[in-house]
Amino acid sequence: MKVPNGAQIEKLYQTCYMDVYSYIMTIMKDSQIAEELTQETFYRAMKSEFKGKSSELTWLCAIAKNLCADVFRKRKTELPIEEEAACALDVEHSVITKAENLAIHRALHQLEEPYKEVFSLRVFGELSFRDIGQIFAKTENWARVTYHRGKLKLQKMLEK
């Protein structure tokens, strides 16, 4: 295949952003770095050639894994061993099905404020914690804590 065009990258971004972000987050354990590397992943995907030997998500996660490895090399540390094992797993199994996606949105709809809005601004609006704090006239730390608590509440709702 050839280099993906803008519309193809936009579609990939819409469908795969959260999966790539989550994948990077499990490796880096830092949301700000995960956001930056997710953006860089899609930028590199836009400039490279998709050969079709795997799924698009697997291709994006391979790019992401290499970017994570670059960060660890610059820090002069190694990719954690358990993360290497996680990278070796087939990332296609982690893709959320439509039914699971619907369950997440239903649970989000039931989530009380301000958790619901903070979570939505962070995940769907892709805003930084600083920006979210400013919207609510609160601190960046308040936004982080509120997001984390909202995420935990969502997880509990989904477990039921």
SELOVEX-203508 format. One record per atom (N, C-alpha, C): residue number from 0; residue in three letters; x, y, z negated. Coordinates in Angstrom, 1 decimal. Layout:
+-----+--------+--------+--------+--------+
: num : residu :   east :  north :     up :
+-----+--------+--------+--------+--------+
: NUM :    ala :      X :      Y :      Z :
...
+-----+--------+--------+--------+--------+
***
This chain:
+-----+--------+--------+--------+--------+
: num : residu :   east :  north :     up :
+-----+--------+--------+--------+--------+
:   0 :    met :    0.8 :   -1.2 :    0.0 :
:   0 :    met :    0.0 :    0.0 :    0.0 :
:   0 :    met :    0.9 :    1.2 :    0.0 :
:   1 :    lys :    0.2 :    2.3 :    0.3 :
:   1 :    lys :    1.0 :    3.6 :    0.3 :
:   1 :    lys :    0.8 :    4.3 :   -1.1 :
:   2 :    val :    1.5 :    5.5 :   -1.1 :
:   2 :    val :    1.4 :    6.4 :   -2.3 :
:   2 :    val :   -0.1 :    6.8 :   -2.5 :
:   3 :    pro :   -0.7 :    6.6 :   -3.7 :
:   3 :    pro :   -2.1 :    7.0 :   -3.9 :
:   3 :    pro :   -2.3 :    8.5 :   -3.7 :
:   4 :    asn :   -3.4 :    8.8 :   -3.1 :
:   4 :    asn :   -3.8 :   10.2 :   -2.9 :
:   4 :    asn :   -4.4 :   10.8 :   -4.2 :
:   5 :    gly :   -4.7 :   12.1 :   -4.1 :
:   5 :    gly :   -5.2 :   12.8 :   -5.3 :
:   5 :    gly :   -6.5 :   12.2 :   -5.8 :
:   6 :    ala :   -7.4 :   11.8 :   -4.9 :
:   6 :    ala :   -8.7 :   11.2 :   -5.3 :
:   6 :    ala :   -8.5 :    9.9 :   -5.9 :
:   7 :    gln :   -7.6 :    9.1 :   -5.4 :
:   7 :    gln :   -7.3 :    7.8 :   -6.0 :
:   7 :    gln :   -6.8 :    7.9 :   -7.4 :
:   8 :    ile :   -5.8 :    8.8 :   -7.6 :
:   8 :    ile :   -5.2 :    9.1 :   -8.9 :
:   8 :    ile :   -6.3 :    9.6 :   -9.8 :
:   9 :    glu :   -7.2 :   10.5 :   -9.4 :
:   9 :    glu :   -8.3 :   11.0 :  -10.2 :
:   9 :    glu :   -9.2 :    9.9 :  -10.7 :
:  10 :    lys :   -9.5 :    8.9 :   -9.8 :
:  10 :    lys :  -10.3 :    7.8 :  -10.1 :
:  10 :    lys :   -9.6 :    6.9 :  -11.2 :
:  11 :    leu :   -8.3 :    6.6 :  -10.9 :
:  11 :    leu :   -7.5 :    5.9 :  -11.8 :
:  11 :    leu :   -7.5 :    6.5 :  -13.2 :
:  12 :    tyr :   -7.3 :    7.8 :  -13.2 :
:  12 :    tyr :   -7.2 :    8.6 :  -14.4 :
:  12 :    tyr :   -8.5 :    8.5 :  -15.2 :
:  13 :    gln :   -9.7 :    8.6 :  -14.5 :
:  13 :    gln :  -11.0 :    8.5 :  -15.2 :
:  13 :    gln :  -11.2 :    7.1 :  -15.8 :
:  14 :    thr :  -10.8 :    6.1 :  -15.0 :
:  14 :    thr :  -11.1 :    4.7 :  -15.5 :
:  14 :    thr :  -10.0 :    4.1 :  -16.4 :
:  15 :    cys :   -8.8 :    4.6 :  -16.3 :
:  15 :    cys :   -7.7 :    3.9 :  -17.1 :
:  15 :    cys :   -7.1 :    4.8 :  -18.2 :
:  16 :    tyr :   -7.4 :    6.0 :  -18.3 :
:  16 :    tyr :   -6.7 :    6.9 :  -19.2 :
:  16 :    tyr :   -6.7 :    6.4 :  -20.6 :
:  17 :    met :   -7.8 :    6.0 :  -21.2 :
:  17 :    met :   -7.9 :    5.5 :  -22.6 :
:  17 :    met :   -7.1 :    4.2 :  -22.8 :
:  18 :    asp :   -7.2 :    3.3 :  -21.8 :
:  18 :    asp :   -6.4 :    2.1 :  -21.9 :
:  18 :    asp :   -4.9 :    2.3 :  -21.9 :
:  19 :    val :   -4.5 :    3.2 :  -21.0 :
:  19 :    val :   -3.0 :    3.6 :  -21.0 :
:  19 :    val :   -2.6 :    4.3 :  -22.2 :
:  20 :    tyr :   -3.4 :    5.2 :  -22.7 :
:  20 :    tyr :   -3.1 :    6.0 :  -23.9 :
:  20 :    tyr :   -3.1 :    5.0 :  -25.1 :
:  21 :    ser :   -4.0 :    4.1 :  -25.2 :
:  21 :    ser :   -4.0 :    3.2 :  -26.3 :
:  21 :    ser :   -2.8 :    2.3 :  -26.3 :
:  22 :    tyr :   -2.5 :    1.8 :  -25.1 :
:  22 :    tyr :   -1.3 :    1.0 :  -24.9 :
:  22 :    tyr :    0.0 :    1.7 :  -25.4 :
:  23 :    ile :    0.1 :    3.0 :  -25.0 :
:  23 :    ile :    1.3 :    3.7 :  -25.4 :
:  23 :    ile :    1.3 :    4.0 :  -26.9 :
:  24 :    met :    0.1 :    4.3 :  -27.4 :
:  24 :    met :    0.0 :    4.6 :  -28.8 :
:  24 :    met :    0.4 :    3.4 :  -29.7 :
:  25 :    thr :    0.1 :    2.2 :  -29.2 :
:  25 :    thr :    0.5 :    1.0 :  -30.0 :
:  25 :    thr :    2.0 :    0.8 :  -30.0 :
:  26 :    ile :    2.7 :    1.3 :  -29.0 :
:  26 :    ile :    4.1 :    1.3 :  -29.0 :
:  26 :    ile :    4.8 :    2.4 :  -29.7 :
:  27 :    met :    4.3 :    3.6 :  -29.5 :
:  27 :    met :    5.0 :    4.8 :  -30.0 :
:  27 :    met :    4.5 :    5.2 :  -31.4 :
:  28 :    lys :    3.3 :    4.9 :  -31.7 :
:  28 :    lys :    2.7 :    5.2 :  -33.0 :
:  28 :    lys :    2.7 :    6.7 :  -33.3 :
:  29 :    asp :    2.6 :    7.5 :  -32.3 :
:  29 :    asp :    2.6 :    9.0 :  -32.4 :
:  29 :    asp :    1.6 :    9.5 :  -31.3 :
:  30 :    ser :    0.5 :   10.1 :  -31.7 :
:  30 :    ser :   -0.5 :   10.6 :  -30.8 :
:  30 :    ser :    0.0 :   11.6 :  -29.8 :
:  31 :    gln :    0.8 :   12.6 :  -30.3 :
:  31 :    gln :    1.3 :   13.6 :  -29.4 :
:  31 :    gln :    2.3 :   13.0 :  -28.3 :
:  32 :    ile :    3.2 :   12.2 :  -28.7 :
:  32 :    ile :    4.1 :   11.5 :  -27.8 :
:  32 :    ile :    3.2 :   10.6 :  -26.8 :
:  33 :    ala :    2.2 :    9.9 :  -27.3 :
:  33 :    ala :    1.4 :    9.1 :  -26.5 :
:  33 :    ala :    0.7 :    9.9 :  -25.5 :
:  34 :    glu :    0.2 :   11.1 :  -25.8 :
:  34 :    glu :   -0.5 :   11.9 :  -24.9 :
:  34 :    glu :    0.5 :   12.4 :  -23.8 :
:  35 :    glu :    1.6 :   12.8 :  -24.2 :
:  35 :    glu :    2.6 :   13.3 :  -23.2 :
:  35 :    glu :    3.0 :   12.1 :  -22.2 :
:  36 :    leu :    3.3 :   11.0 :  -22.8 :
:  36 :    leu :    3.7 :    9.8 :  -22.0 :
:  36 :    leu :    2.6 :    9.3 :  -21.1 :
:  37 :    thr :    1.3 :    9.5 :  -21.5 :
:  37 :    thr :    0.2 :    9.1 :  -20.7 :
:  37 :    thr :    0.1 :   10.0 :  -19.5 :
:  38 :    gln :    0.3 :   11.3 :  -19.7 :
:  38 :    gln :    0.2 :   12.3 :  -18.6 :
:  38 :    gln :    1.4 :   12.0 :  -17.7 :
:  39 :    glu :    2.6 :   11.7 :  -18.2 :
:  39 :    glu :    3.7 :   11.4 :  -17.4 :
:  39 :    glu :    3.5 :   10.1 :  -16.6 :
:  40 :    thr :    2.8 :    9.2 :  -17.2 :
:  40 :    thr :    2.5 :    7.9 :  -16.5 :
:  40 :    thr :    1.7 :    8.2 :  -15.2 :
:  41 :    phe :    0.7 :    9.0 :  -15.3 :
:  41 :    phe :   -0.2 :    9.3 :  -14.2 :
:  41 :    phe :    0.6 :   10.1 :  -13.2 :
:  42 :    tyr :    1.4 :   11.0 :  -13.6 :
:  42 :    tyr :    2.3 :   11.8 :  -12.7 :
:  42 :    tyr :    3.2 :   10.9 :  -11.9 :
:  43 :    arg :    3.8 :   10.0 :  -12.6 :
:  43 :    arg :    4.7 :    9.1 :  -11.9 :
:  43 :    arg :    4.0 :    8.2 :  -10.9 :
:  44 :    ala :    2.8 :    7.8 :  -11.3 :
:  44 :    ala :    1.9 :    6.9 :  -10.5 :
:  44 :    ala :    1.6 :    7.7 :   -9.2 :
:  45 :    met :    1.4 :    9.0 :   -9.3 :
:  45 :    met :    1.0 :    9.8 :   -8.2 :
:  45 :    met :    2.2 :    9.8 :   -7.2 :
:  46 :    lys :    3.4 :    9.8 :   -7.7 :
:  46 :    lys :    4.6 :    9.9 :   -6.9 :
:  46 :    lys :    5.1 :    8.5 :   -6.4 :
:  47 :    ser :    4.6 :    7.4 :   -6.9 :
:  47 :    ser :    5.1 :    6.1 :   -6.5 :
:  47 :    ser :    4.1 :    5.3 :   -5.7 :
:  48 :    glu :    4.6 :    4.2 :   -5.3 :
:  48 :    glu :    3.8 :    3.3 :   -4.4 :
:  48 :    glu :    3.2 :    2.2 :   -5.1 :
:  49 :    phe :    1.9 :    2.0 :   -5.0 :
:  49 :    phe :    1.2 :    0.8 :   -5.6 :
:  49 :    phe :    1.2 :   -0.3 :   -4.6 :
:  50 :    lys :    1.9 :   -1.4 :   -4.9 :
:  50 :    lys :    2.1 :   -2.5 :   -3.9 :
:  50 :    lys :    1.0 :   -3.5 :   -4.0 :
:  51 :    gly :    0.1 :   -3.4 :   -5.0 :
:  51 :    gly :   -1.0 :   -4.3 :   -5.0 :
:  51 :    gly :   -0.7 :   -5.7 :   -5.5 :
:  52 :    lys :    0.5 :   -5.9 :   -6.2 :
:  52 :    lys :    0.9 :   -7.2 :   -6.7 :
:  52 :    lys :    0.2 :   -7.5 :   -8.0 :
:  53 :    ser :   -0.4 :   -6.5 :   -8.6 :
:  53 :    ser :   -1.0 :   -6.7 :   -9.9 :
:  53 :    ser :   -2.2 :   -5.7 :   -9.9 :
:  54 :    ser :   -3.0 :   -5.7 :  -11.0 :
:  54 :    ser :   -4.1 :   -4.8 :  -11.1 :
:  54 :    ser :   -3.5 :   -3.4 :  -11.3 :
:  55 :    glu :   -4.3 :   -2.4 :  -11.0 :
:  55 :    glu :   -3.8 :   -1.0 :  -11.1 :
:  55 :    glu :   -3.5 :   -0.7 :  -12.6 :
:  56 :    leu :   -4.3 :   -1.2 :  -13.5 :
:  56 :    leu :   -4.0 :   -1.0 :  -15.0 :
:  56 :    leu :   -2.7 :   -1.6 :  -15.3 :
:  57 :    thr :   -2.4 :   -2.8 :  -14.9 :
:  57 :    thr :   -1.1 :   -3.5 :  -15.2 :
:  57 :    thr :    0.0 :   -2.6 :  -14.6 :
:  58 :    trp :   -0.1 :   -2.1 :  -13.4 :
:  58 :    trp :    0.9 :   -1.2 :  -12.8 :
:  58 :    trp :    1.1 :    0.0 :  -13.6 :
:  59 :    leu :    0.0 :    0.7 :  -14.1 :
:  59 :    leu :    0.1 :    1.9 :  -14.9 :
:  59 :    leu :    0.8 :    1.6 :  -16.2 :
:  60 :    cys :    0.5 :    0.4 :  -16.8 :
:  60 :    cys :    1.1 :    0.0 :  -18.1 :
:  60 :    cys :    2.6 :   -0.3 :  -17.9 :
:  61 :    ala :    2.9 :   -0.8 :  -16.8 :
:  61 :    ala :    4.4 :   -1.1 :  -16.5 :
:  61 :    ala :    5.1 :    0.3 :  -16.5 :
:  62 :    ile :    4.5 :    1.3 :  -15.8 :
:  62 :    ile :    5.1 :    2.6 :  -15.8 :
:  62 :    ile :    5.2 :    3.1 :  -17.2 :
:  63 :    ala :    4.1 :    3.0 :  -18.0 :
:  63 :    ala :    4.1 :    3.5 :  -19.3 :
:  63 :    ala :    5.2 :    2.8 :  -20.2 :
:  64 :    lys :    5.3 :    1.5 :  -20.1 :
:  64 :    lys :    6.3 :    0.8 :  -20.8 :
:  64 :    lys :    7.7 :    1.3 :  -20.6 :
:  65 :    asn :    8.0 :    1.6 :  -19.3 :
:  65 :    asn :    9.3 :    2.1 :  -18.9 :
:  65 :    asn :    9.5 :    3.5 :  -19.5 :
:  66 :    leu :    8.5 :    4.3 :  -19.6 :
:  66 :    leu :    8.6 :    5.6 :  -20.2 :
:  66 :    leu :    8.9 :    5.5 :  -21.7 :
:  67 :    cys :    8.2 :    4.6 :  -22.3 :
:  67 :    cys :    8.4 :    4.3 :  -23.8 :
:  67 :    cys :    9.8 :    3.9 :  -24.0 :
:  68 :    ala :   10.3 :    3.0 :  -23.2 :
:  68 :    ala :   11.7 :    2.5 :  -23.3 :
:  68 :    ala :   12.7 :    3.6 :  -23.2 :
:  69 :    asp :   12.4 :    4.5 :  -22.2 :
:  69 :    asp :   13.3 :    5.7 :  -22.0 :
:  69 :    asp :   13.3 :    6.5 :  -23.3 :
:  70 :    val :   12.2 :    6.7 :  -24.0 :
:  70 :    val :   12.2 :    7.5 :  -25.2 :
:  70 :    val :   13.0 :    6.8 :  -26.3 :
:  71 :    phe :   12.9 :    5.5 :  -26.4 :
:  71 :    phe :   13.6 :    4.8 :  -27.4 :
:  71 :    phe :   15.1 :    4.8 :  -27.1 :
:  72 :    arg :   15.5 :    4.8 :  -25.8 :
:  72 :    arg :   16.9 :    4.9 :  -25.4 :
:  72 :    arg :   17.5 :    6.2 :  -25.8 :
:  73 :    lys :   16.7 :    7.3 :  -25.5 :
:  73 :    lys :   17.1 :    8.6 :  -25.9 :
:  73 :    lys :   17.3 :    8.8 :  -27.4 :
:  74 :    arg :   16.5 :    8.1 :  -28.1 :
:  74 :    arg :   16.6 :    8.1 :  -29.6 :
:  74 :    arg :   17.7 :    7.2 :  -30.1 :
:  75 :    lys :   18.3 :    6.4 :  -29.2 :
:  75 :    lys :   19.3 :    5.4 :  -29.5 :
:  75 :    lys :   18.8 :    4.3 :  -30.4 :
:  76 :    thr :   17.5 :    4.0 :  -30.2 :
:  76 :    thr :   16.9 :    2.9 :  -30.9 :
:  76 :    thr :   16.3 :    1.9 :  -29.9 :
:  77 :    glu :   16.0 :    0.8 :  -30.3 :
:  77 :    glu :   15.4 :   -0.2 :  -29.4 :
:  77 :    glu :   13.9 :   -0.3 :  -29.5 :
:  78 :    leu :   13.2 :   -0.7 :  -28.4 :
:  78 :    leu :   11.8 :   -0.9 :  -28.5 :
:  78 :    leu :   11.6 :   -2.0 :  -29.6 :
:  79 :    pro :   10.7 :   -1.7 :  -30.5 :
:  79 :    pro :   10.5 :   -2.7 :  -31.6 :
:  79 :    pro :   10.1 :   -4.1 :  -31.0 :
:  80 :    ile :   10.6 :   -5.1 :  -31.6 :
:  80 :    ile :   10.5 :   -6.5 :  -31.1 :
:  80 :    ile :    9.0 :   -6.9 :  -31.0 :
:  81 :    glu :    8.2 :   -6.5 :  -32.0 :
:  81 :    glu :    6.8 :   -6.9 :  -31.8 :
:  81 :    glu :    6.1 :   -6.1 :  -30.7 :
:  82 :    glu :    6.6 :   -4.9 :  -30.4 :
:  82 :    glu :    6.1 :   -4.2 :  -29.3 :
:  82 :    glu :    6.5 :   -4.8 :  -27.9 :
:  83 :    glu :    7.7 :   -5.3 :  -27.9 :
:  83 :    glu :    8.1 :   -6.0 :  -26.7 :
:  83 :    glu :    7.2 :   -7.2 :  -26.4 :
:  84 :    ala :    6.9 :   -7.9 :  -27.5 :
:  84 :    ala :    6.0 :   -9.0 :  -27.3 :
:  84 :    ala :    4.6 :   -8.6 :  -26.8 :
:  85 :    ala :    4.2 :   -7.5 :  -27.4 :
:  85 :    ala :    2.9 :   -6.9 :  -27.0 :
:  85 :    ala :    2.9 :   -6.5 :  -25.5 :
:  86 :    cys :    4.0 :   -5.9 :  -25.1 :
:  86 :    cys :    4.2 :   -5.5 :  -23.7 :
:  86 :    cys :    4.1 :   -6.7 :  -22.7 :
:  87 :    ala :    4.6 :   -7.8 :  -23.2 :
:  87 :    ala :    4.6 :   -9.0 :  -22.4 :
:  87 :    ala :    3.2 :   -9.6 :  -22.2 :
:  88 :    leu :    2.3 :   -9.3 :  -23.1 :
:  88 :    leu :    1.0 :   -9.8 :  -23.0 :
:  88 :    leu :    0.3 :   -9.2 :  -21.7 :
:  89 :    asp :   -0.6 :   -9.9 :  -21.2 :
:  89 :    asp :   -1.4 :   -9.5 :  -20.0 :
:  89 :    asp :   -2.3 :   -8.3 :  -20.5 :
:  90 :    val :   -2.0 :   -7.1 :  -20.1 :
:  90 :    val :   -2.8 :   -6.0 :  -20.5 :
:  90 :    val :   -4.2 :   -6.0 :  -20.0 :
:  91 :    glu :   -4.5 :   -6.7 :  -19.0 :
:  91 :    glu :   -5.8 :   -6.8 :  -18.4 :
:  91 :    glu :   -6.8 :   -7.3 :  -19.4 :
:  92 :    his :   -6.4 :   -8.1 :  -20.4 :
:  92 :    his :   -7.2 :   -8.7 :  -21.4 :
:  92 :    his :   -7.7 :   -7.6 :  -22.4 :
:  93 :    ser :   -7.0 :   -6.5 :  -22.4 :
:  93 :    ser :   -7.4 :   -5.4 :  -23.3 :
:  93 :    ser :   -8.4 :   -4.4 :  -22.7 :
:  94 :    val :   -8.7 :   -4.6 :  -21.5 :
:  94 :    val :   -9.6 :   -3.7 :  -20.9 :
:  94 :    val :  -11.0 :   -3.8 :  -21.5 :
:  95 :    ile :  -11.6 :   -2.7 :  -21.8 :
:  95 :    ile :  -12.9 :   -2.7 :  -22.4 :
:  95 :    ile :  -14.0 :   -3.0 :  -21.3 :
:  96 :    thr :  -14.9 :   -4.0 :  -21.6 :
:  96 :    thr :  -15.9 :   -4.3 :  -20.7 :
:  96 :    thr :  -17.0 :   -3.2 :  -20.8 :
:  97 :    lys :  -17.9 :   -3.2 :  -19.8 :
:  97 :    lys :  -18.9 :   -2.2 :  -19.7 :
:  97 :    lys :  -19.8 :   -2.3 :  -21.0 :
:  98 :    ala :  -20.1 :   -3.5 :  -21.4 :
:  98 :    ala :  -21.0 :   -3.7 :  -22.6 :
:  98 :    ala :  -20.3 :   -3.2 :  -23.8 :
:  99 :    glu :  -19.0 :   -3.4 :  -24.0 :
:  99 :    glu :  -18.3 :   -2.9 :  -25.1 :
:  99 :    glu :  -18.3 :   -1.3 :  -25.0 :
: 100 :    asn :  -18.1 :   -0.8 :  -23.8 :
: 100 :    asn :  -18.1 :    0.6 :  -23.6 :
: 100 :    asn :  -19.4 :    1.2 :  -24.1 :
: 101 :    leu :  -20.5 :    0.6 :  -23.7 :
: 101 :    leu :  -21.8 :    1.1 :  -24.1 :
: 101 :    leu :  -22.0 :    1.0 :  -25.6 :
: 102 :    ala :  -21.5 :    0.0 :  -26.2 :
: 102 :    ala :  -21.6 :   -0.1 :  -27.7 :
: 102 :    ala :  -20.8 :    1.0 :  -28.4 :
: 103 :    ile :  -19.7 :    1.3 :  -27.8 :
: 103 :    ile :  -18.9 :    2.4 :  -28.4 :
: 103 :    ile :  -19.7 :    3.7 :  -28.3 :
: 104 :    his :  -20.2 :    4.0 :  -27.1 :
: 104 :    his :  -21.0 :    5.2 :  -26.9 :
: 104 :    his :  -22.2 :    5.3 :  -27.8 :
: 105 :    arg :  -22.9 :    4.2 :  -28.0 :
: 105 :    arg :  -24.0 :    4.1 :  -28.9 :
: 105 :    arg :  -23.6 :    4.4 :  -30.3 :
: 106 :    ala :  -22.5 :    3.8 :  -30.8 :
: 106 :    ala :  -22.0 :    4.1 :  -32.1 :
: 106 :    ala :  -21.6 :    5.5 :  -32.3 :
: 107 :    leu :  -20.9 :    6.1 :  -31.2 :
: 107 :    leu :  -20.5 :    7.5 :  -31.3 :
: 107 :    leu :  -21.7 :    8.4 :  -31.4 :
: 108 :    his :  -22.8 :    8.0 :  -30.7 :
: 108 :    his :  -24.0 :    8.8 :  -30.7 :
: 108 :    his :  -24.6 :    8.9 :  -32.2 :
: 109 :    gln :  -24.4 :    7.8 :  -32.9 :
: 109 :    gln :  -24.9 :    7.7 :  -34.3 :
: 109 :    gln :  -24.0 :    8.3 :  -35.3 :
: 110 :    leu :  -22.8 :    8.6 :  -34.9 :
: 110 :    leu :  -21.8 :    9.2 :  -35.9 :
: 110 :    leu :  -22.2 :   10.6 :  -36.3 :
: 111 :    glu :  -22.1 :   10.9 :  -37.6 :
: 111 :    glu :  -22.5 :   12.2 :  -38.0 :
: 111 :    glu :  -21.4 :   13.3 :  -37.7 :
: 112 :    glu :  -21.8 :   14.5 :  -37.7 :
: 112 :    glu :  -20.9 :   15.6 :  -37.5 :
: 112 :    glu :  -20.1 :   15.9 :  -38.8 :
: 113 :    pro :  -18.9 :   16.4 :  -38.7 :
: 113 :    pro :  -18.2 :   16.9 :  -37.5 :
: 113 :    pro :  -17.4 :   15.8 :  -36.8 :
: 114 :    tyr :  -17.5 :   14.5 :  -37.4 :
: 114 :    tyr :  -16.7 :   13.4 :  -36.8 :
: 114 :    tyr :  -17.0 :   13.2 :  -35.4 :
: 115 :    lys :  -18.3 :   13.2 :  -35.0 :
: 115 :    lys :  -18.7 :   13.0 :  -33.7 :
: 115 :    lys :  -18.1 :   14.0 :  -32.7 :
: 116 :    glu :  -18.2 :   15.3 :  -33.0 :
: 116 :    glu :  -17.6 :   16.3 :  -32.1 :
: 116 :    glu :  -16.1 :   16.3 :  -32.1 :
: 117 :    val :  -15.5 :   16.1 :  -33.2 :
: 117 :    val :  -14.0 :   16.1 :  -33.2 :
: 117 :    val :  -13.5 :   14.9 :  -32.4 :
: 118 :    phe :  -14.1 :   13.7 :  -32.6 :
: 118 :    phe :  -13.7 :   12.5 :  -31.9 :
: 118 :    phe :  -13.9 :   12.8 :  -30.4 :
: 119 :    ser :  -15.1 :   13.3 :  -30.0 :
: 119 :    ser :  -15.4 :   13.6 :  -28.6 :
: 119 :    ser :  -14.4 :   14.6 :  -28.0 :
: 120 :    leu :  -14.1 :   15.6 :  -28.7 :
: 120 :    leu :  -13.2 :   16.6 :  -28.2 :
: 120 :    leu :  -11.8 :   16.0 :  -28.0 :
: 121 :    arg :  -11.4 :   15.2 :  -28.9 :
: 121 :    arg :  -10.1 :   14.6 :  -28.8 :
: 121 :    arg :  -10.0 :   13.5 :  -27.7 :
: 122 :    val :  -11.0 :   12.6 :  -27.7 :
: 122 :    val :  -10.9 :   11.5 :  -26.7 :
: 122 :    val :  -11.3 :   11.9 :  -25.3 :
: 123 :    phe :  -12.5 :   12.6 :  -25.2 :
: 123 :    phe :  -13.0 :   12.9 :  -23.9 :
: 123 :    phe :  -12.6 :   14.3 :  -23.4 :
: 124 :    gly :  -12.4 :   15.2 :  -24.4 :
: 124 :    gly :  -12.0 :   16.5 :  -24.0 :
: 124 :    gly :  -10.5 :   16.6 :  -23.9 :
: 125 :    glu :   -9.8 :   15.6 :  -24.5 :
: 125 :    glu :   -8.3 :   15.5 :  -24.5 :
: 125 :    glu :   -7.7 :   16.8 :  -25.0 :
: 126 :    leu :   -8.3 :   17.3 :  -26.1 :
: 126 :    leu :   -7.7 :   18.5 :  -26.7 :
: 126 :    leu :   -6.7 :   18.1 :  -27.8 :
: 127 :    ser :   -5.8 :   19.0 :  -28.1 :
: 127 :    ser :   -4.8 :   18.7 :  -29.1 :
: 127 :    ser :   -5.5 :   19.0 :  -30.5 :
: 128 :    phe :   -4.9 :   18.4 :  -31.5 :
: 128 :    phe :   -5.5 :   18.7 :  -32.9 :
: 128 :    phe :   -5.5 :   20.1 :  -33.2 :
: 129 :    arg :   -4.5 :   20.8 :  -32.8 :
: 129 :    arg :   -4.4 :   22.3 :  -33.0 :
: 129 :    arg :   -5.6 :   23.0 :  -32.4 :
: 130 :    asp :   -5.9 :   22.7 :  -31.1 :
: 130 :    asp :   -7.0 :   23.3 :  -30.5 :
: 130 :    asp :   -8.3 :   23.0 :  -31.1 :
: 131 :    ile :   -8.5 :   21.7 :  -31.6 :
: 131 :    ile :   -9.7 :   21.3 :  -32.3 :
: 131 :    ile :   -9.8 :   22.1 :  -33.6 :
: 132 :    gly :   -8.7 :   22.2 :  -34.3 :
: 132 :    gly :   -8.7 :   22.9 :  -35.6 :
: 132 :    gly :   -9.2 :   24.4 :  -35.3 :
: 133 :    gln :   -8.7 :   25.0 :  -34.2 :
: 133 :    gln :   -9.0 :   26.4 :  -33.9 :
: 133 :    gln :  -10.5 :   26.5 :  -33.6 :
: 134 :    ile :  -11.0 :   25.5 :  -32.9 :
: 134 :    ile :  -12.5 :   25.6 :  -32.5 :
: 134 :    ile :  -13.3 :   25.6 :  -33.8 :
: 135 :    phe :  -12.9 :   24.8 :  -34.8 :
: 135 :    phe :  -13.7 :   24.7 :  -36.0 :
: 135 :    phe :  -13.2 :   25.7 :  -37.1 :
: 136 :    ala :  -12.3 :   26.6 :  -36.7 :
: 136 :    ala :  -11.7 :   27.6 :  -37.6 :
: 136 :    ala :  -11.1 :   26.8 :  -38.9 :
: 137 :    lys :  -10.4 :   25.7 :  -38.6 :
: 137 :    lys :   -9.8 :   24.9 :  -39.6 :
: 137 :    lys :   -8.3 :   24.7 :  -39.2 :
: 138 :    thr :   -7.6 :   23.9 :  -40.0 :
: 138 :    thr :   -6.2 :   23.6 :  -39.7 :
: 138 :    thr :   -6.1 :   22.4 :  -38.8 :
: 139 :    glu :   -4.9 :   22.3 :  -38.2 :
: 139 :    glu :   -4.6 :   21.2 :  -37.4 :
: 139 :    glu :   -4.7 :   19.9 :  -38.2 :
: 140 :    asn :   -4.2 :   19.9 :  -39.4 :
: 140 :    asn :   -4.3 :   18.8 :  -40.3 :
: 140 :    asn :   -5.7 :   18.3 :  -40.5 :
: 141 :    trp :   -6.6 :   19.3 :  -40.8 :
: 141 :    trp :   -8.0 :   19.0 :  -40.9 :
: 141 :    trp :   -8.5 :   18.2 :  -39.7 :
: 142 :    ala :   -8.2 :   18.7 :  -38.5 :
: 142 :    ala :   -8.6 :   18.0 :  -37.3 :
: 142 :    ala :   -8.1 :   16.6 :  -37.2 :
: 143 :    arg :   -6.8 :   16.4 :  -37.6 :
: 143 :    arg :   -6.2 :   15.0 :  -37.6 :
: 143 :    arg :   -7.0 :   14.1 :  -38.6 :
: 144 :    val :   -7.2 :   14.6 :  -39.8 :
: 144 :    val :   -7.9 :   13.8 :  -40.8 :
: 144 :    val :   -9.3 :   13.5 :  -40.4 :
: 145 :    thr :  -10.0 :   14.5 :  -39.9 :
: 145 :    thr :  -11.4 :   14.3 :  -39.5 :
: 145 :    thr :  -11.5 :   13.3 :  -38.3 :
: 146 :    tyr :  -10.6 :   13.4 :  -37.4 :
: 146 :    tyr :  -10.5 :   12.5 :  -36.2 :
: 146 :    tyr :  -10.3 :   11.1 :  -36.7 :
: 147 :    his :   -9.3 :   10.9 :  -37.6 :
: 147 :    his :   -9.0 :    9.6 :  -38.1 :
: 147 :    his :  -10.1 :    9.0 :  -38.9 :
: 148 :    arg :  -10.8 :    9.8 :  -39.7 :
: 148 :    arg :  -11.9 :    9.3 :  -40.5 :
: 148 :    arg :  -13.1 :    8.9 :  -39.6 :
: 149 :    gly :  -13.3 :    9.7 :  -38.6 :
: 149 :    gly :  -14.4 :    9.4 :  -37.6 :
: 149 :    gly :  -14.1 :    8.1 :  -36.8 :
: 150 :    lys :  -12.8 :    7.9 :  -36.5 :
: 150 :    lys :  -12.4 :    6.7 :  -35.8 :
: 150 :    lys :  -12.6 :    5.5 :  -36.7 :
: 151 :    leu :  -12.3 :    5.6 :  -38.0 :
: 151 :    leu :  -12.5 :    4.5 :  -38.9 :
: 151 :    leu :  -14.0 :    4.2 :  -39.1 :
: 152 :    lys :  -14.8 :    5.3 :  -39.1 :
: 152 :    lys :  -16.3 :    5.1 :  -39.2 :
: 152 :    lys :  -16.8 :    4.4 :  -38.0 :
: 153 :    leu :  -16.3 :    4.8 :  -36.8 :
: 153 :    leu :  -16.7 :    4.1 :  -35.6 :
: 153 :    leu :  -16.3 :    2.6 :  -35.6 :
: 154 :    gln :  -15.1 :    2.4 :  -36.0 :
: 154 :    gln :  -14.7 :    1.0 :  -36.1 :
: 154 :    gln :  -15.6 :    0.1 :  -37.0 :
: 155 :    lys :  -16.0 :    0.7 :  -38.1 :
: 155 :    lys :  -16.8 :    0.0 :  -39.0 :
: 155 :    lys :  -18.2 :   -0.3 :  -38.4 :
: 156 :    met :  -18.7 :    0.8 :  -37.7 :
: 156 :    met :  -20.0 :    0.6 :  -37.0 :
: 156 :    met :  -20.0 :   -0.5 :  -35.9 :
: 157 :    leu :  -18.9 :   -0.5 :  -35.2 :
: 157 :    leu :  -18.7 :   -1.5 :  -34.2 :
: 157 :    leu :  -18.5 :   -2.9 :  -34.7 :
: 158 :    glu :  -18.0 :   -3.1 :  -35.9 :
: 158 :    glu :  -17.8 :   -4.4 :  -36.5 :
: 158 :    glu :  -19.1 :   -5.0 :  -36.8 :
: 159 :    lys :  -20.1 :   -4.2 :  -37.1 :
: 159 :    lys :  -21.4 :   -4.7 :  -37.5 :
: 159 :    lys :  -22.2 :   -5.4 :  -36.4 :
+-----+--------+--------+--------+--------+
***
